[in-house]
Amino acid sequence: MDTTDGHSHIAPDVLCRYAADAAREVRGVTGLVGRHGGVKIEDGSLELRLAVEWGASIPDVAEAVQRRVTDYLGQMADVRPASIDVVIDEIGAP
């Protein structure tokens, strides 16, 4: 984090790690998959690529991830993403 004249900058990699940590806390998420640790930041928006457990309600998991990531980034970094897109890339075996 850089500080100059009372301003701070949090590196995108740190925000990605925060978002990944928050997503993993959501029930039904088994992990993040893909390049960049499953999280990408572009133009103030986040994309999370998730693996979920078999039987989990995908819409419910996605909504819970969006809420949790928004809350976590707000608390930890005072950041509000323009949008949070959740992509389900894997579903666990039954």
Secondary structure, 3 states (H helix, E strand, C coil): CEEECCEEECCHHHHHHHHHHHHHCCCCEEEECCHHHHEEEECCEEEEEEEECCCCCHHHHHHHHHHHHHHHHHHHHCCCCCEEEEEEEEECCC
